[in-house]
Every structure is written in C-alpha cells, then in structure tokens.
Amino acid sequence: MNTVQRHDNSFDYIWALIRSAYYFVLLPCAMIVAAITLIIGLGSSFRYSLFATDYFLLSLLWMTILIPLGYRWFNINSRRKKLNEIVSMLSSSERFSPKKESLNAGSGKYLGIDTIHGNILYIHMVKKGVVNVIGLTMHDWTNREQEGSTLRLYTRNTDLPVLSINGHPNLVNEMFDMLGAMSERSYSESFPQEPWPEYVGRQSRFVEFEHNVVVPQVV
C-alpha cells in the first residue's frame, strides 16, 4: 500500500475557507444584488442610460456569479465521468455487478453493492491526484449506520475505519437494509486465489495509469 498525504495542509484549509466564504457569503449577496439590478433595469424599461463604469461593474458582478458556478459545474461533471470510468474498469459479471449504487459527484464518492457475490466497491476522490479505491467482502466490514442521507460503513481497515457517502434518503435506506440482509447470508469467495479486495488493489494500478492519480490501496 502506498503512503500518501491524506490530510489537508495549510493551503488546503485556506482554500476551503475561501470557498466557504464565497458560497455562503459572497455568492448569496451577489445574486441578491444581481436580482435587484435586473428588476430595476426591466422595471424602468431601460429609460435610464448607463455609464461605461456601470457596464463594467455589472459585468464584474455577473462574472463573480457565473464563472465560479461554471467551474464547479465542470468539476462535478468531470468527477462523475471519472467515477463511472473507474467503476467500469472494476466491474464484471464474475466479480462485481452492483445491484445498488450511490454516486455523489459533488463529494467525489461512489458506493456500489453486489448482492450476488457479496462484494462492495467504494471510491473516494480525496483530493486532486489522490483516489481511494477499496474493495470489501462481507468479512471486511463490522457494522453499518444510517443518519438521514448519510450511510456509514465500519471496516476492519485501520487506515480507513469508516467509509461514508451521502445520497437520497430513500436510496441510502435501501442500501442500509440491503447490507443488513446480506449480513445474514453466507457468501463464498468466487476466486479464492485472488479475493475481491486484492483484485481491486491490483487493478487499481490501471486506475493510476489511466487517470494519472495515486491510489494508496494499490498492491
């Protein structure tokens, strides 16, 4: 298993603070001001002429709104595409064919459950260049927990003792119940020579190569 820096450094914390300030303070204020300017402009039937500085300020205002939102939309779609590609690389009718899946592109997470083979796949795009790709059998997790729209899976992995994902409450509830039903069944490893977690660890080398990322679980 590779050793990588999983935790945020000082720059990551500062960047997270800037993003929070933008989305919770600056963006709402900018949208309110933008809405007011539209109402005034449309209500006046454009009877009032604007100066060059007014056009500049209005352009700056809308750029403050549209550019970051467009960038976020692009990032979310890029993460969704990458998550789907990684899942496709690890899926097969013999190993992993998920019946229930939850993909949260906003947080860069995926959780898939295969009820036939008793295998679970968890992917988390921790930060740029680092992706956790974890395969679990029914013997690799100890407990599960649902809290609203959040599902937590407690594992025997000391590096990642808790896996979590957010999704629609109905889907999360279905996955929670499915895991409970699966825990009452007896699953046998389809490929004893290379169990599912080891297979995922080996195949993650191709994930690293294909997406130019580091997967700490690579073996």
C-alpha positions as CSV (number, residue, x, y, z in Angstrom):
1,M,0.0,0.0,0.0
2,N,1.4,3.4,-0.9
3,T,2.0,6.1,1.7
4,V,0.5,9.4,0.7
5,Q,-0.5,12.6,2.3
6,R,-4.2,12.1,3.1
7,H,-4.8,15.1,5.3
8,D,-5.1,18.7,4.2
9,N,-2.2,21.0,4.5
10,S,-2.4,24.7,5.4
11,F,-3.1,25.7,1.8
12,D,-6.0,23.3,1.6
13,Y,-7.5,24.7,4.7
14,I,-7.2,28.3,3.4
15,W,-8.7,27.3,0.1
16,A,-11.6,25.6,1.8
17,L,-12.2,28.7,3.9
18,I,-12.2,30.9,0.8
19,R,-14.7,28.6,-0.9
20,S,-16.9,28.6,2.1
21,A,-16.8,32.4,2.3
22,Y,-17.7,32.6,-1.4
23,Y,-20.6,30.1,-1.4
24,F,-22.1,31.1,1.9
25,V,-21.5,34.9,1.9
26,L,-20.3,36.4,-1.4
27,L,-22.5,34.4,-3.8
28,P,-25.8,35.0,-2.0
29,C,-25.0,38.7,-1.7
30,A,-24.0,38.9,-5.4
31,M,-27.2,37.1,-6.5
32,I,-29.4,39.5,-4.5
33,V,-27.6,42.5,-6.0
34,A,-27.9,41.0,-9.5
35,A,-31.6,40.3,-9.0
36,I,-32.2,43.9,-7.8
37,T,-30.3,45.3,-10.8
38,L,-32.4,43.1,-13.2
39,I,-35.7,44.2,-11.6
40,I,-34.7,47.9,-11.7
41,G,-33.5,47.6,-15.3
42,L,-36.6,45.8,-16.5
43,G,-38.9,48.0,-14.5
44,S,-37.5,51.2,-15.9
45,S,-37.9,49.9,-19.4
46,F,-34.3,51.0,-19.9
47,R,-35.2,54.7,-19.7
48,Y,-32.0,55.4,-17.9
49,S,-28.7,55.4,-19.8
50,L,-25.8,53.6,-18.2
51,F,-22.3,54.8,-18.0
52,A,-19.3,52.8,-19.0
53,T,-18.4,52.2,-15.4
54,D,-21.9,50.8,-14.8
55,Y,-21.5,48.3,-17.5
56,F,-18.1,47.3,-16.1
57,L,-19.5,46.8,-12.6
58,L,-22.4,44.8,-13.9
59,S,-20.1,42.6,-16.0
60,L,-17.9,42.1,-12.9
61,L,-20.9,41.2,-10.8
62,W,-22.2,38.6,-13.3
63,M,-18.7,37.2,-13.7
64,T,-18.4,36.8,-10.0
65,I,-21.6,34.6,-10.2
66,L,-21.2,32.7,-13.4
67,I,-17.5,31.9,-13.6
68,P,-17.2,30.0,-10.2
69,L,-20.5,28.3,-10.8
70,G,-19.5,27.2,-14.3
71,Y,-16.2,26.0,-12.9
72,R,-17.9,24.0,-10.2
73,W,-20.4,22.5,-12.7
74,F,-17.4,21.5,-14.9
75,N,-15.6,19.9,-11.9
76,I,-18.7,17.9,-10.8
77,N,-19.3,16.5,-14.3
78,S,-15.6,15.7,-14.6
79,R,-15.7,13.8,-11.3
80,R,-18.9,12.0,-12.3
81,K,-17.3,10.8,-15.5
82,K,-14.1,9.7,-13.8
83,L,-16.0,7.8,-11.1
84,N,-18.1,6.0,-13.7
85,E,-14.9,5.1,-15.7
86,I,-13.2,3.7,-12.6
87,V,-16.3,1.6,-11.7
88,S,-16.4,0.3,-15.3
89,M,-12.8,-0.7,-15.1
90,L,-13.5,-2.9,-12.0
91,S,-16.9,-4.2,-12.9
92,S,-17.5,-7.7,-14.4
93,S,-20.2,-10.3,-14.3
94,E,-17.8,-12.7,-12.4
95,R,-16.5,-10.2,-9.9
96,F,-18.7,-7.2,-9.4
97,S,-22.1,-6.4,-10.8
98,P,-23.7,-3.9,-8.5
99,K,-27.4,-4.0,-7.8
100,K,-27.5,-0.8,-5.8
101,E,-25.2,2.2,-6.4
102,S,-24.8,5.7,-4.9
103,L,-22.7,8.2,-6.8
104,N,-22.1,11.6,-5.3
105,A,-20.1,13.6,-7.8
106,G,-20.1,16.7,-5.6
107,S,-18.1,15.0,-2.9
108,G,-16.4,12.6,-5.3
109,K,-17.7,9.4,-3.8
110,Y,-19.2,6.1,-5.0
111,L,-20.5,3.1,-3.2
112,G,-21.8,0.0,-5.0
113,I,-23.2,-3.2,-3.6
114,D,-23.2,-6.6,-5.4
115,T,-25.8,-8.8,-3.7
116,I,-24.8,-11.9,-5.9
117,H,-21.1,-12.1,-4.9
118,G,-21.3,-10.2,-1.7
119,N,-18.8,-7.6,-2.8
120,I,-18.7,-3.9,-2.2
121,L,-16.8,-1.2,-4.0
122,Y,-16.0,2.2,-2.5
123,I,-14.3,5.1,-4.3
124,H,-13.4,8.4,-2.9
125,M,-11.6,11.2,-4.7
126,V,-9.9,12.5,-1.6
127,K,-8.2,15.4,-3.3
128,K,-6.5,16.2,-6.6
129,G,-4.3,13.3,-7.6
130,V,-5.4,11.0,-4.8
131,V,-8.2,8.5,-5.1
132,N,-9.2,5.8,-2.6
133,V,-10.4,2.6,-4.3
134,I,-11.5,-0.1,-1.8
135,G,-13.0,-3.5,-2.3
136,L,-14.8,-5.1,0.6
137,T,-16.2,-8.6,1.1
138,M,-18.8,-9.3,3.8
139,H,-15.9,-10.2,6.1
140,D,-14.2,-6.8,5.8
141,W,-16.8,-4.7,7.5
142,T,-18.2,-4.9,11.0
143,N,-21.1,-2.5,11.3
144,R,-23.3,0.0,9.4
145,E,-25.1,3.2,10.3
146,Q,-27.6,5.4,8.7
147,E,-28.1,9.0,9.7
148,G,-30.6,10.8,7.4
149,S,-29.0,10.9,4.0
150,T,-25.6,9.6,5.2
151,L,-24.6,5.9,5.2
152,R,-21.5,4.8,7.1
153,L,-19.8,1.5,6.9
154,Y,-17.3,0.5,9.6
155,T,-14.5,-1.6,8.3
156,R,-11.5,-3.6,9.6
157,N,-9.2,-1.4,7.7
158,T,-7.1,0.6,10.2
159,D,-6.3,3.3,7.6
160,L,-9.9,3.8,6.7
161,P,-12.0,2.5,9.6
162,V,-15.2,4.3,8.4
163,L,-16.5,4.8,4.9
164,S,-19.3,7.2,4.3
165,I,-21.4,8.5,1.5
166,N,-24.3,10.9,1.1
167,G,-27.3,10.2,-1.2
168,H,-31.0,10.4,-1.5
169,P,-32.5,9.2,1.8
170,N,-34.6,6.6,0.1
171,L,-31.6,5.1,-1.7
172,V,-29.4,5.3,1.4
173,N,-32.2,3.5,3.4
174,E,-32.4,0.8,0.7
175,M,-28.7,0.2,0.8
176,F,-28.7,0.1,4.6
177,D,-31.4,-2.6,4.5
178,M,-29.7,-4.5,1.7
179,L,-26.4,-4.7,3.7
180,G,-28.4,-6.0,6.7
181,A,-30.0,-8.7,4.6
182,M,-26.6,-9.6,3.1
183,S,-25.0,-10.0,6.5
184,E,-27.5,-12.8,7.2
185,R,-26.3,-14.8,4.1
186,S,-23.2,-16.9,3.7
187,Y,-21.1,-15.8,0.8
188,S,-18.1,-17.8,-0.6
189,E,-15.3,-16.2,-2.5
190,S,-15.6,-16.8,-6.2
191,F,-11.9,-16.5,-6.8
192,P,-10.1,-17.8,-3.6
193,Q,-6.7,-17.4,-5.3
194,E,-7.3,-13.6,-5.5
195,P,-10.1,-12.4,-3.3
196,W,-12.0,-9.3,-4.3
197,P,-10.0,-6.8,-2.1
198,E,-6.8,-8.0,-3.6
199,Y,-8.2,-7.9,-7.1
200,V,-9.3,-4.3,-6.6
201,G,-5.8,-3.4,-5.2
202,R,-4.1,-4.9,-8.2
203,Q,-6.5,-3.5,-10.8
204,S,-6.1,0.0,-9.2
205,R,-2.7,0.1,-10.9
206,F,-4.5,0.6,-14.1
207,V,-6.6,3.3,-12.5
208,E,-3.4,5.1,-11.5
209,F,-2.1,4.8,-15.1
210,E,-5.4,5.7,-16.8
211,H,-6.3,8.7,-14.7
212,N,-2.8,9.9,-13.6
213,V,-3.6,9.6,-9.9
214,V,-2.3,7.9,-6.8
215,V,-4.3,5.1,-5.3
216,P,-3.0,4.3,-1.8
217,Q,-4.5,0.8,-1.9
218,V,-2.5,-0.4,-4.9
219,V,-0.7,-3.7,-4.3
